Amino acid sequence: MIERPKVVCLVGPTACHKTESSVQLAKRLNGEIVSADSVAVYRQLNIGSAKPTLEERQGVLHHMIDVADVWDTDYSVSRFRSEARTAVDGILARGKLPIVVGGSGLYSDAIFADFSFSVPSDPDLRARLEREYAACPEAVFERLRSADPVAAARLHIRDAKRVVRALEVCILSGRPFSEQNNRFAKVQEGEGTYDVFRIGLTMDRERLYQRIGQRVDSMFRQGLRDEAYDLFSRGWVPERYPAMQSIGYAQLYEAYCDRCSPEEASAAIKLATRHFAKRQLTWFRRNPKTEWYCCDNYKNTEELISSLEGAITEKNE
């Protein structure tokens, strides 16, 4: 039997020590990091994506950060999968340990799962739906809501690309688009290209929510509002660019348009992030092969990281 190359995948909700843990693990285990974050891929989204700064990376090479622009409306999970796998294979070729890190469940799973993004687009149907959407977004969104209420609840009515694609998949496959994601989430990587050691980080929910609030406050101090407003002033607005519908930017656009105050936007960002953290945990817990580590069980992050290092070393022996 050919031994599959070993890869570590570190997942968990936002604000759960993934960044600092992954950097220290990479330094101790001769690794490089592959980011699996659907917002950090965009060059212009820096503060709101919470992408690690050069200082925070501490000399560790990070991949799949700043690989697209907010105006690149065609950036997809399929493209990410191809580029991320290239990065993982490059790390392995250099004799180092790939450490995949992120909170975007679909992105991290896409690297490992032997899954085909198999519902091909029908150019004629896609063109017709796009024309219908351009004429009346509300009508197309209502069609999606009727065909797949779960997908509709996850999407913004102004996210033209994803609304049209979701409805297209419903029509072509005869099944809700959301079921495609559920099927994907159930694909396990045990028999795939890589031997993946999946680690999940979690913590007490109230403590997590407190950290989320502190993180959002820190983002505002770092200039999140100015970053977002500058992007909006250039015409990169949520109605036209899916990347700008990310948490933080979408809520601040409401303030930019004087539909709420910056303080109300901050509160909305915190609430949206808490809801996102719950969805992250739901997604990651679907994979029974994940070994979970509760941060609350350790005196500090150093003790946590040492425990993770020991587990990875034992696994890879």
BALOBA-1460 file (C-alpha; in Angstrom, 3 decimals):
// residues 317
<rec num="1" residu="m" x="0.000" y="0.000" z="0.000"/>
<rec num="2" residu="i" x="1.292" y="3.445" z="-0.948"/>
<rec num="3" residu="e" x="1.484" y="5.727" z="2.056"/>
<rec num="4" residu="r" x="-0.534" y="8.887" z="1.562"/>
<rec num="5" residu="p" x="1.128" y="12.231" z="2.391"/>
<rec num="6" residu="k" x="0.210" y="13.631" z="5.781"/>
<rec num="7" residu="v" x="-1.636" y="16.911" z="6.172"/>
<rec num="8" residu="v" x="-2.994" y="18.680" z="9.254"/>
<rec num="9" residu="c" x="-6.313" y="20.516" z="9.087"/>
<rec num="10" residu="l" x="-7.119" y="22.913" z="11.927"/>
<rec num="11" residu="v" x="-10.739" y="24.091" z="12.024"/>
<rec num="12" residu="g" x="-13.111" y="25.786" z="14.403"/>
<rec num="13" residu="p" x="-15.267" y="28.877" z="14.849"/>
<rec num="14" residu="t" x="-13.961" y="32.394" z="14.457"/>
<rec num="15" residu="a" x="-12.023" y="33.893" z="17.388"/>
<rec num="16" residu="c" x="-10.993" y="30.462" z="18.676"/>
<rec num="17" residu="h" x="-7.164" y="30.770" z="18.643"/>
<rec num="18" residu="k" x="-6.718" y="29.153" z="15.207"/>
<rec num="19" residu="t" x="-4.295" y="31.759" z="13.865"/>
<rec num="20" residu="e" x="-1.843" y="31.840" z="16.740"/>
<rec num="21" residu="s" x="-2.040" y="28.080" z="17.213"/>
<rec num="22" residu="s" x="-1.360" y="27.345" z="13.547"/>
<rec num="23" residu="v" x="1.600" y="29.709" z="13.354"/>
<rec num="24" residu="q" x="3.279" y="28.178" z="16.395"/>
<rec num="25" residu="l" x="2.586" y="24.648" z="15.149"/>
<rec num="26" residu="a" x="4.088" y="25.494" z="11.767"/>
<rec num="27" residu="k" x="7.221" y="26.854" z="13.429"/>
<rec num="28" residu="r" x="7.612" y="23.793" z="15.648"/>
<rec num="29" residu="l" x="6.745" y="21.161" z="13.032"/>
<rec num="30" residu="n" x="8.468" y="22.582" z="9.945"/>
<rec num="31" residu="g" x="5.179" y="23.487" z="8.338"/>
<rec num="32" residu="e" x="3.568" y="26.003" z="6.049"/>
<rec num="33" residu="i" x="-0.014" y="27.240" z="6.288"/>
<rec num="34" residu="v" x="-2.766" y="27.022" z="3.707"/>
<rec num="35" residu="s" x="-5.592" y="29.392" z="4.578"/>
<rec num="36" residu="a" x="-9.107" y="28.057" z="4.032"/>
<rec num="37" residu="d" x="-10.983" y="31.300" z="4.478"/>
<rec num="38" residu="s" x="-13.488" y="32.507" z="1.909"/>
<rec num="39" residu="v" x="-12.868" y="36.190" z="2.758"/>
<rec num="40" residu="a" x="-9.084" y="36.201" z="3.242"/>
<rec num="41" residu="v" x="-8.671" y="35.223" z="-0.420"/>
<rec num="42" residu="y" x="-9.502" y="38.832" z="-1.366"/>
<rec num="43" residu="r" x="-6.635" y="41.322" z="-1.426"/>
<rec num="44" residu="q" x="-8.721" y="44.365" z="-0.528"/>
<rec num="45" residu="l" x="-10.457" y="42.830" z="2.503"/>
<rec num="46" residu="n" x="-7.832" y="43.026" z="5.206"/>
<rec num="47" residu="i" x="-9.210" y="44.132" z="8.548"/>
<rec num="48" residu="g" x="-12.680" y="42.637" z="8.168"/>
<rec num="49" residu="s" x="-11.297" y="39.261" z="7.099"/>
<rec num="50" residu="a" x="-9.063" y="39.091" z="10.182"/>
<rec num="51" residu="k" x="-6.293" y="37.772" z="7.953"/>
<rec num="52" residu="p" x="-3.028" y="37.508" z="9.899"/>
<rec num="53" residu="t" x="-0.646" y="40.408" z="9.468"/>
<rec num="54" residu="l" x="2.952" y="39.820" z="8.391"/>
<rec num="55" residu="e" x="3.959" y="40.305" z="12.025"/>
<rec num="56" residu="e" x="1.443" y="37.715" z="13.198"/>
<rec num="57" residu="r" x="2.677" y="35.229" z="10.586"/>
<rec num="58" residu="q" x="6.133" y="35.337" z="12.225"/>
<rec num="59" residu="g" x="7.939" y="34.346" z="9.058"/>
<rec num="60" residu="v" x="5.736" y="31.311" z="8.392"/>
<rec num="61" residu="l" x="4.758" y="31.053" z="4.746"/>
<rec num="62" residu="h" x="0.992" y="31.393" z="4.223"/>
<rec num="63" residu="h" x="-0.805" y="30.328" z="1.061"/>
<rec num="64" residu="m" x="-4.257" y="31.199" z="-0.375"/>
<rec num="65" residu="i" x="-4.323" y="34.670" z="1.141"/>
<rec num="66" residu="d" x="-4.703" y="37.647" z="-1.243"/>
<rec num="67" residu="v" x="-5.216" y="35.529" z="-4.359"/>
<rec num="68" residu="a" x="-8.265" y="37.347" z="-5.777"/>
<rec num="69" residu="d" x="-9.743" y="40.837" z="-6.057"/>
<rec num="70" residu="v" x="-13.149" y="41.937" z="-4.828"/>
<rec num="71" residu="w" x="-14.199" y="42.632" z="-8.413"/>
<rec num="72" residu="d" x="-13.417" y="39.029" z="-9.360"/>
<rec num="73" residu="t" x="-17.031" y="37.855" z="-9.263"/>
<rec num="74" residu="d" x="-16.117" y="34.475" z="-10.772"/>
<rec num="75" residu="y" x="-13.976" y="33.308" z="-7.849"/>
<rec num="76" residu="s" x="-15.409" y="29.945" z="-6.796"/>
<rec num="77" residu="v" x="-14.922" y="27.003" z="-4.449"/>
<rec num="78" residu="s" x="-13.807" y="24.969" z="-7.455"/>
<rec num="79" residu="r" x="-11.055" y="27.449" z="-8.262"/>
<rec num="80" residu="f" x="-10.019" y="27.597" z="-4.629"/>
<rec num="81" residu="r" x="-9.823" y="23.804" z="-4.487"/>
<rec num="82" residu="s" x="-7.503" y="23.656" z="-7.470"/>
<rec num="83" residu="e" x="-5.201" y="26.410" z="-6.232"/>
<rec num="84" residu="a" x="-5.155" y="25.165" z="-2.638"/>
<rec num="85" residu="r" x="-4.284" y="21.619" z="-3.702"/>
<rec num="86" residu="t" x="-1.418" y="23.018" z="-5.754"/>
<rec num="87" residu="a" x="-0.211" y="24.826" z="-2.640"/>
<rec num="88" residu="v" x="-0.494" y="21.681" z="-0.489"/>
<rec num="89" residu="d" x="1.409" y="19.608" z="-3.046"/>
<rec num="90" residu="g" x="4.119" y="22.272" z="-3.235"/>
<rec num="91" residu="i" x="4.572" y="22.222" z="0.533"/>
<rec num="92" residu="l" x="4.844" y="18.441" z="0.505"/>
<rec num="93" residu="a" x="7.387" y="18.593" z="-2.329"/>
<rec num="94" residu="r" x="9.528" y="20.853" z="-0.159"/>
<rec num="95" residu="g" x="9.477" y="18.240" z="2.592"/>
<rec num="96" residu="k" x="7.317" y="20.330" z="4.900"/>
<rec num="97" residu="l" x="4.021" y="19.749" z="6.697"/>
<rec num="98" residu="p" x="0.936" y="21.408" z="5.179"/>
<rec num="99" residu="i" x="-1.325" y="22.884" z="7.842"/>
<rec num="100" residu="v" x="-4.723" y="23.849" z="6.453"/>
<rec num="101" residu="v" x="-6.364" y="26.463" z="8.680"/>
<rec num="102" residu="g" x="-9.691" y="28.157" z="8.455"/>
<rec num="103" residu="g" x="-13.263" y="28.647" z="9.418"/>
<rec num="104" residu="s" x="-14.856" y="28.227" z="5.997"/>
<rec num="105" residu="g" x="-16.083" y="24.660" z="6.132"/>
<rec num="106" residu="l" x="-16.797" y="24.284" z="2.441"/>
<rec num="107" residu="y" x="-13.340" y="25.608" z="1.555"/>
<rec num="108" residu="s" x="-11.434" y="23.362" z="3.946"/>
<rec num="109" residu="d" x="-13.446" y="20.303" z="2.933"/>
<rec num="110" residu="a" x="-12.993" y="21.091" z="-0.749"/>
<rec num="111" residu="i" x="-9.239" y="20.556" z="-0.513"/>
<rec num="112" residu="f" x="-9.549" y="16.994" z="0.709"/>
<rec num="113" residu="a" x="-12.853" y="15.519" z="-0.403"/>
<rec num="114" residu="d" x="-12.915" y="13.532" z="-3.616"/>
<rec num="115" residu="f" x="-15.956" y="15.414" z="-4.746"/>
<rec num="116" residu="s" x="-16.975" y="16.562" z="-8.169"/>
<rec num="117" residu="f" x="-18.662" y="19.924" z="-8.475"/>
<rec num="118" residu="s" x="-20.975" y="17.958" z="-10.657"/>
<rec num="119" residu="v" x="-24.038" y="19.966" z="-11.583"/>
<rec num="120" residu="p" x="-22.779" y="21.630" z="-14.760"/>
<rec num="121" residu="s" x="-24.112" y="24.952" z="-15.847"/>
<rec num="122" residu="d" x="-26.559" y="25.151" z="-18.726"/>
<rec num="123" residu="p" x="-25.537" y="28.309" z="-20.654"/>
<rec num="124" residu="d" x="-29.010" y="28.923" z="-22.039"/>
<rec num="125" residu="l" x="-30.735" y="28.443" z="-18.695"/>
<rec num="126" residu="r" x="-28.124" y="30.529" z="-16.906"/>
<rec num="127" residu="a" x="-28.501" y="33.368" z="-19.428"/>
<rec num="128" residu="r" x="-32.298" y="33.290" z="-19.093"/>
<rec num="129" residu="l" x="-32.158" y="33.353" z="-15.296"/>
<rec num="130" residu="e" x="-29.653" y="36.201" z="-15.375"/>
<rec num="131" residu="r" x="-31.986" y="38.211" z="-17.626"/>
<rec num="132" residu="e" x="-34.903" y="37.497" z="-15.318"/>
<rec num="133" residu="y" x="-32.842" y="38.515" z="-12.304"/>
<rec num="134" residu="a" x="-31.738" y="41.758" z="-13.960"/>
<rec num="135" residu="a" x="-35.390" y="42.556" z="-14.683"/>
<rec num="136" residu="c" x="-36.684" y="41.648" z="-11.207"/>
<rec num="137" residu="p" x="-34.362" y="40.265" z="-8.498"/>
<rec num="138" residu="e" x="-37.289" y="39.849" z="-6.120"/>
<rec num="139" residu="a" x="-39.136" y="37.491" z="-8.463"/>
<rec num="140" residu="v" x="-36.101" y="35.257" z="-9.016"/>
<rec num="141" residu="f" x="-35.314" y="35.226" z="-5.309"/>
<rec num="142" residu="e" x="-38.905" y="34.236" z="-4.549"/>
<rec num="143" residu="r" x="-38.589" y="31.339" z="-7.006"/>
<rec num="144" residu="l" x="-35.489" y="30.212" z="-5.141"/>
<rec num="145" residu="r" x="-37.266" y="30.584" z="-1.805"/>
<rec num="146" residu="s" x="-40.061" y="28.311" z="-3.058"/>
<rec num="147" residu="a" x="-37.634" y="25.728" z="-4.485"/>
<rec num="148" residu="d" x="-35.093" y="25.812" z="-1.662"/>
<rec num="149" residu="p" x="-35.973" y="27.868" z="1.438"/>
<rec num="150" residu="v" x="-32.768" y="26.742" z="3.173"/>
<rec num="151" residu="a" x="-30.539" y="28.156" z="0.438"/>
<rec num="152" residu="a" x="-32.630" y="31.320" z="0.223"/>
<rec num="153" residu="a" x="-32.200" y="31.901" z="3.951"/>
<rec num="154" residu="r" x="-28.432" y="31.748" z="3.562"/>
<rec num="155" residu="l" x="-28.199" y="34.109" z="0.592"/>
<rec num="156" residu="h" x="-28.639" y="37.860" z="0.204"/>
<rec num="157" residu="i" x="-31.221" y="38.834" z="-2.381"/>
<rec num="158" residu="r" x="-28.621" y="41.068" z="-4.061"/>
<rec num="159" residu="d" x="-26.078" y="38.274" z="-4.415"/>
<rec num="160" residu="a" x="-26.937" y="37.828" z="-8.083"/>
<rec num="161" residu="k" x="-24.299" y="35.222" z="-8.878"/>
<rec num="162" residu="r" x="-25.188" y="32.828" z="-6.069"/>
<rec num="163" residu="v" x="-28.951" y="33.326" z="-6.263"/>
<rec num="164" residu="v" x="-28.964" y="32.538" z="-9.976"/>
<rec num="165" residu="r" x="-26.632" y="29.570" z="-9.532"/>
<rec num="166" residu="a" x="-28.684" y="28.123" z="-6.677"/>
<rec num="167" residu="l" x="-31.884" y="28.328" z="-8.708"/>
<rec num="168" residu="e" x="-30.115" y="26.901" z="-11.754"/>
<rec num="169" residu="v" x="-28.962" y="23.866" z="-9.738"/>
<rec num="170" residu="c" x="-32.480" y="23.351" z="-8.374"/>
<rec num="171" residu="i" x="-33.895" y="23.330" z="-11.885"/>
<rec num="172" residu="l" x="-31.196" y="21.142" z="-13.447"/>
<rec num="173" residu="s" x="-30.880" y="18.571" z="-10.660"/>
<rec num="174" residu="g" x="-34.463" y="18.473" z="-9.455"/>
<rec num="175" residu="r" x="-33.129" y="18.764" z="-5.891"/>
<rec num="176" residu="p" x="-32.597" y="21.756" z="-3.587"/>
<rec num="177" residu="f" x="-29.249" y="23.454" z="-3.973"/>
<rec num="178" residu="s" x="-28.772" y="23.197" z="-0.191"/>
<rec num="179" residu="e" x="-28.799" y="19.402" z="-0.494"/>
<rec num="180" residu="q" x="-25.756" y="19.627" z="-2.735"/>
<rec num="181" residu="n" x="-23.869" y="21.249" z="0.148"/>
<rec num="182" residu="n" x="-25.186" y="18.642" z="2.574"/>
<rec num="183" residu="r" x="-23.949" y="15.870" z="0.303"/>
<rec num="184" residu="f" x="-20.598" y="17.614" z="0.093"/>
<rec num="185" residu="a" x="-20.359" y="18.006" z="3.869"/>
<rec num="186" residu="k" x="-20.889" y="14.282" z="4.343"/>
<rec num="187" residu="v" x="-17.983" y="13.354" z="2.092"/>
<rec num="188" residu="q" x="-15.155" y="12.155" z="4.297"/>
<rec num="189" residu="e" x="-11.542" y="12.380" z="3.279"/>
<rec num="190" residu="g" x="-10.423" y="9.050" z="4.713"/>
<rec num="191" residu="e" x="-9.830" y="7.442" z="1.330"/>
<rec num="192" residu="g" x="-8.691" y="10.568" z="-0.458"/>
<rec num="193" residu="t" x="-5.358" y="11.791" z="-1.763"/>
<rec num="194" residu="y" x="-4.039" y="12.860" z="1.639"/>
<rec num="195" residu="d" x="-3.819" y="11.341" z="5.114"/>
<rec num="196" residu="v" x="-5.558" y="14.148" z="6.987"/>
<rec num="197" residu="f" x="-5.377" y="14.688" z="10.732"/>
<rec num="198" residu="r" x="-8.309" y="16.988" z="11.421"/>
<rec num="199" residu="i" x="-8.232" y="19.033" z="14.635"/>
<rec num="200" residu="g" x="-11.155" y="21.126" z="15.866"/>
<rec num="201" residu="l" x="-10.880" y="23.957" z="18.385"/>
<rec num="202" residu="t" x="-13.825" y="25.046" z="20.487"/>
<rec num="203" residu="m" x="-14.583" y="26.842" z="23.746"/>
<rec num="204" residu="d" x="-17.446" y="27.775" z="26.039"/>
<rec num="205" residu="r" x="-20.069" y="29.610" z="24.006"/>
<rec num="206" residu="e" x="-20.293" y="32.656" z="26.277"/>
<rec num="207" residu="r" x="-16.525" y="33.019" z="26.279"/>
<rec num="208" residu="l" x="-16.494" y="32.653" z="22.512"/>
<rec num="209" residu="y" x="-19.140" y="35.344" z="22.131"/>
<rec num="210" residu="q" x="-17.132" y="37.621" z="24.411"/>
<rec num="211" residu="r" x="-14.039" y="37.102" z="22.248"/>
<rec num="212" residu="i" x="-16.078" y="37.808" z="19.128"/>
<rec num="213" residu="g" x="-17.230" y="41.113" z="20.607"/>
<rec num="214" residu="q" x="-13.682" y="42.026" z="21.529"/>
<rec num="215" residu="r" x="-12.475" y="41.125" z="18.051"/>
<rec num="216" residu="v" x="-15.070" y="43.338" z="16.369"/>
<rec num="217" residu="d" x="-14.189" y="46.226" z="18.683"/>
<rec num="218" residu="s" x="-10.527" y="45.714" z="17.795"/>
<rec num="219" residu="m" x="-11.350" y="45.733" z="14.078"/>
<rec num="220" residu="f" x="-13.055" y="49.098" z="14.447"/>
<rec num="221" residu="r" x="-10.033" y="50.478" z="16.312"/>
<rec num="222" residu="q" x="-7.806" y="49.204" z="13.501"/>
<rec num="223" residu="g" x="-9.868" y="51.109" z="10.936"/>
<rec num="224" residu="l" x="-12.486" y="48.681" z="9.611"/>
<rec num="225" residu="r" x="-14.960" y="51.486" z="8.997"/>
<rec num="226" residu="d" x="-12.443" y="53.490" z="6.969"/>
<rec num="227" residu="e" x="-11.399" y="50.392" z="5.008"/>
<rec num="228" residu="a" x="-15.001" y="49.556" z="4.134"/>
<rec num="229" residu="y" x="-16.025" y="53.132" z="3.293"/>
<rec num="230" residu="d" x="-13.028" y="53.530" z="1.002"/>
<rec num="231" residu="l" x="-14.055" y="50.398" z="-0.901"/>
<rec num="232" residu="f" x="-17.670" y="51.575" z="-1.141"/>
<rec num="233" residu="s" x="-16.567" y="54.987" z="-2.423"/>
<rec num="234" residu="r" x="-14.763" y="53.236" z="-5.288"/>
<rec num="235" residu="g" x="-17.981" y="51.534" z="-6.353"/>
<rec num="236" residu="w" x="-17.233" y="48.140" z="-4.830"/>
<rec num="237" residu="v" x="-20.575" y="47.685" z="-3.128"/>
<rec num="238" residu="p" x="-22.460" y="44.586" z="-1.919"/>
<rec num="239" residu="e" x="-25.135" y="44.881" z="-4.593"/>
<rec num="240" residu="r" x="-22.540" y="44.305" z="-7.311"/>
<rec num="241" residu="y" x="-19.745" y="42.289" z="-5.723"/>
<rec num="242" residu="p" x="-20.367" y="39.100" z="-3.679"/>
<rec num="243" residu="a" x="-17.075" y="39.568" z="-1.796"/>
<rec num="244" residu="m" x="-18.456" y="42.767" z="-0.285"/>
<rec num="245" residu="q" x="-21.365" y="40.876" z="1.247"/>
<rec num="246" residu="s" x="-18.961" y="39.381" z="3.800"/>
<rec num="247" residu="i" x="-19.696" y="39.944" z="7.470"/>
<rec num="248" residu="g" x="-18.481" y="43.383" z="8.459"/>
<rec num="249" residu="y" x="-18.647" y="44.985" z="5.055"/>
<rec num="250" residu="a" x="-22.322" y="44.209" z="4.443"/>
<rec num="251" residu="q" x="-23.344" y="45.728" z="7.786"/>
<rec num="252" residu="l" x="-21.137" y="48.789" z="7.344"/>
<rec num="253" residu="y" x="-22.647" y="49.409" z="3.930"/>
<rec num="254" residu="e" x="-25.933" y="50.058" z="5.709"/>
<rec num="255" residu="a" x="-24.187" y="52.732" z="7.772"/>
<rec num="256" residu="y" x="-22.457" y="54.111" z="4.672"/>
<rec num="257" residu="c" x="-25.893" y="54.550" z="3.086"/>
<rec num="258" residu="d" x="-27.181" y="56.227" z="6.287"/>
<rec num="259" residu="r" x="-29.625" y="53.421" z="6.937"/>
<rec num="260" residu="c" x="-28.124" y="52.889" z="10.398"/>
<rec num="261" residu="s" x="-25.416" y="54.348" z="12.608"/>
<rec num="262" residu="p" x="-21.850" y="52.978" z="12.812"/>
<rec num="263" residu="e" x="-22.663" y="51.839" z="16.348"/>
<rec num="264" residu="e" x="-25.676" y="49.912" z="15.110"/>
<rec num="265" residu="a" x="-23.533" y="48.416" z="12.354"/>
<rec num="266" residu="s" x="-21.006" y="47.272" z="14.952"/>
<rec num="267" residu="a" x="-23.750" y="45.570" z="16.959"/>
<rec num="268" residu="a" x="-25.055" y="43.930" z="13.782"/>
<rec num="269" residu="i" x="-21.576" y="42.664" z="12.934"/>
<rec num="270" residu="k" x="-21.228" y="41.087" z="16.368"/>
<rec num="271" residu="l" x="-24.624" y="39.400" z="16.054"/>
<rec num="272" residu="a" x="-23.906" y="38.141" z="12.529"/>
<rec num="273" residu="t" x="-20.533" y="36.794" z="13.638"/>
<rec num="274" residu="r" x="-22.093" y="34.927" z="16.568"/>
<rec num="275" residu="h" x="-24.598" y="33.343" z="14.210"/>
<rec num="276" residu="f" x="-21.777" y="32.474" z="11.822"/>
<rec num="277" residu="a" x="-19.812" y="30.806" z="14.630"/>
<rec num="278" residu="k" x="-22.812" y="28.573" z="15.366"/>
<rec num="279" residu="r" x="-23.026" y="27.579" z="11.704"/>
<rec num="280" residu="q" x="-19.294" y="26.874" z="11.627"/>
<rec num="281" residu="l" x="-19.556" y="24.482" z="14.563"/>
<rec num="282" residu="t" x="-22.552" y="22.742" z="13.027"/>
<rec num="283" residu="w" x="-20.635" y="22.200" z="9.796"/>
<rec num="284" residu="f" x="-17.395" y="20.999" z="11.368"/>
<rec num="285" residu="r" x="-19.120" y="18.639" z="13.790"/>
<rec num="286" residu="r" x="-20.569" y="16.707" z="10.869"/>
<rec num="287" residu="n" x="-17.184" y="15.115" z="10.354"/>
<rec num="288" residu="p" x="-16.774" y="12.336" z="12.932"/>
<rec num="289" residu="k" x="-13.036" y="12.105" z="12.265"/>
<rec num="290" residu="t" x="-12.359" y="15.512" z="13.793"/>
<rec num="291" residu="e" x="-10.542" y="15.387" z="17.134"/>
<rec num="292" residu="w" x="-11.860" y="18.227" z="19.262"/>
<rec num="293" residu="y" x="-9.856" y="20.280" z="21.739"/>
<rec num="294" residu="c" x="-11.647" y="22.653" z="24.101"/>
<rec num="295" residu="c" x="-9.527" y="25.730" z="24.752"/>
<rec num="296" residu="d" x="-11.109" y="26.083" z="28.184"/>
<rec num="297" residu="n" x="-9.324" y="22.923" z="29.326"/>
<rec num="298" residu="y" x="-5.908" y="24.580" z="29.103"/>
<rec num="299" residu="k" x="-4.325" y="27.217" z="31.323"/>
<rec num="300" residu="n" x="-3.176" y="29.233" z="28.325"/>
<rec num="301" residu="t" x="-2.631" y="28.999" z="24.575"/>
<rec num="302" residu="e" x="0.925" y="27.751" z="25.080"/>
<rec num="303" residu="e" x="-0.387" y="24.679" z="26.887"/>
<rec num="304" residu="l" x="-2.988" y="24.170" z="24.173"/>
<rec num="305" residu="i" x="-0.403" y="24.424" z="21.406"/>
<rec num="306" residu="s" x="1.916" y="21.980" z="23.170"/>
<rec num="307" residu="s" x="-0.946" y="19.500" z="23.425"/>
<rec num="308" residu="l" x="-1.720" y="19.891" z="19.721"/>
<rec num="309" residu="e" x="1.947" y="19.504" z="18.841"/>
<rec num="310" residu="g" x="2.140" y="16.261" z="20.792"/>
<rec num="311" residu="a" x="-0.991" y="14.885" z="19.131"/>
<rec num="312" residu="i" x="0.255" y="15.730" z="15.634"/>
<rec num="313" residu="t" x="3.697" y="14.280" z="16.300"/>
<rec num="314" residu="e" x="2.186" y="11.051" z="17.615"/>
<rec num="315" residu="k" x="-0.209" y="10.840" z="14.677"/>
<rec num="316" residu="n" x="2.546" y="11.328" z="12.106"/>
<rec num="317" residu="e" x="5.001" y="8.830" z="13.576"/>
